[in-house]
Amino acid sequence: MDADASTVSGPLGPGPARQLERCVDLRSRIRQERRIAVSPAVERALELSEMHLFLALSYLGYTDELCPEEDEET
Amino acid sequence: MATASSRYWNEPTQTASRQVVDDLHLERIRHLVGWAYEHSALHRRIYDEASVKPSDLRTWDDFFYKLPFTDKPDYMKDQAVQPSGFGGTALERDRWQQYFHTTGTTGRFLNEVFTQYETHKAGSQYCYGLWDLGVRPGDSMYFCFDFGAWIGLWSYYWGARNLGLTIESGGGLSAAERVRQIVELRPTIVTGTPTYLLHLAEVARREGVDLRSAGVRVLAGGGEAGLSVPVTRNRLMAEWGAEQVYDAYGIGEALFVGQSCAEWGGGVHVIEDVCHSYAVGLESGEPVAGPDEVGEHVVTSYTHFAQPFIKYRTHDLVRIDAHPDHGCGWSWKHLPGVVLGRSDFMVTIRGVNVYPTAIENLLGDVSDLSNHYELHISCVDGMDRMLVRVEACGPHVDRADAARRLRSHLRANLGVNIETDVVGVDALVRYELKTKRIFDHRADAPPSPTLGRT
């Protein structure tokens, strides 16, 4: 399940909200690339980049998910 | 770096209004309780026993008055029956990346587990305070210790990497070798417990090494109270020639959730991007009335999802100022004086929390010993030490052998070297009233190792 940018809310003001929306969209695109990765090396590198990106989401007040693993478990 | 001139590591949350920060907390906590209920058998059992479902958690009153606390014994009991050896876990083992342990009151380690993301998130805690002190990517941090299964050092390391610092390791070296290496490498920051940083200063003097010539700007650490004590801070800065002292307040299960800002203000800020924090009355379990009232610190961690810690009793006694105003601009809660005492009974030896109850439990594992014992705390060359003096259980005991076995058992279970002395039967004083077991011989010993109930 990919995060849907249209549902993103931003309690920290318009600047952080816009950046949060862009980062959620970026995460969605990274996840799409992971699914079609041409090698384990590329897939793992994309997984790590998603992990770091999730840090940015958490800094920006993201509460839809708690951790990158969450939607894999639900 | 486009944001290098920013005063704050993460201004949107770090300076947000109390209302905005609290709204975020409630959202995260509600989500986290649901996650724990669905994925952790321990949490589901605790909440079911309290007849609380995640959907019942809608307001702060629900959180404060309906949701049950969790505590270290909950996890200890669970890990004892889990095939994995870990309590309260909520993610499968293939997602665990690193294991740690922390001391417990029973003398057994509490096992902790982290996913890779959690190590990044946990490391972020340090960035807020270090950034505020003017530390920037390209600065360097020297680590004095060998890395074991103690999470504090690892998380400092994650934080240094997160911030983009150059890592300099003093692992595997003696204290004398470390002071020479520090002078040679000239790190921006040296990290260690205050006791050990003072010890290094003494070793440097003895070795004829001018530690002040290393140009160390920041002394950073935690694990002991010293970095929040003005006289110790001043002594450290004088010994090292450092400009700043950086204090980090840690809880074994939720990591260093408190960090000092550049203005210091006599304490640490709660890093509210990584946890929710409040204080409760010891007997009532209800939120304390105001910033002047001491209560037990209760935290909910946002760095633990593989092993959630929600409304977790730390047993640290704190005062919490929810509206600090000492000039730093952070809106996050502040703990003046950091940890003011313990609601249980604990002393800290070289950064490791040692519970007398744990020692008493471990004494029972070693043959030939009685249950008459004393703990003697002293300071030698700036290093805190503990001696366990215990009576043999009979006149024919090989006391030297029993002392060796006890020392080895304590080292294996507590993770710190404790001296042992096995004495003859009836050698220790018997008290008519409450037995005095702890003797603190340090010159600056606090009047009591605890301010709470025992």
Contacts between the chains, C-beta under 8 A, distances in Angstrom:
chain1	res1	chain2	res2	distance
A	11	B	20	5.6
A	11	B	23	6.0
A	11	B	24	6.2
A	12	B	12	4.2
A	12	B	13	6.5
A	12	B	16	6.1
A	12	B	20	6.7
A	13	B	12	6.8
A	15	B	12	7.6
A	16	B	12	4.3
A	48	B	116	7.9
A	51	B	116	6.2
A	51	B	117	4.9
A	51	B	120	6.3
A	52	B	120	6.7
A	54	B	117	6.3
A	55	B	117	7.9
A	55	B	120	5.7
A	55	B	121	6.4
A	55	B	124	6.3
A	58	B	121	6.7
A	58	B	273	6.9
A	58	B	302	7.4
A	59	B	10	4.9
A	59	B	12	7.4
A	59	B	13	6.8
A	59	B	124	7.9
A	59	B	273	6.6
A	60	B	12	6.7
A	61	B	12	7.0
A	61	B	13	6.5
A	61	B	24	5.6
A	63	B	24	6.7
A	63	B	27	4.2
A	63	B	28	5.5
A	63	B	31	6.0
A	66	B	28	7.2
A	66	B	31	5.8
A	66	B	32	6.1
A	66	B	35	5.9
A	66	B	302	7.3
A	66	B	305	5.5
A	67	B	115	7.1
A	67	B	117	5.5
A	67	B	118	7.3
A	67	B	121	7.9
A	67	B	305	4.4
A	68	B	117	5.2
A	69	B	91	6.1
A	69	B	95	5.8
A	69	B	115	6.6
A	69	B	117	7.2
A	69	B	305	7.1
A	70	B	35	7.0
A	70	B	305	7.4
A	73	B	39	6.6
A	73	B	91	7.1
A	74	B	38	7.7
